[in-house]
């Protein structure tokens, strides 16, 4: 059972994580030459943030599963 949950989670991450990067916003256009505007931001933190949240949820689900399993065995 534990192995099956892990395999399902890995398959989910492999299929969903790349699909989420497709929906990323395009980069802003470059500034006009001579205006001196410096673009603010532009760091791609969205994809990493989504992966972090998915992994945190998976970790929480694993902890709940283990806690319930331990409670049933007692």
Secondary structure, 3 states (H helix, E strand, C coil): CHHHHHHHHHHHHHHHHHHHHHCCCCCCCCCCCCCCCCCCCCCCCHHHHHHHHHHHHHHHHHHHHHHHHHHHHC
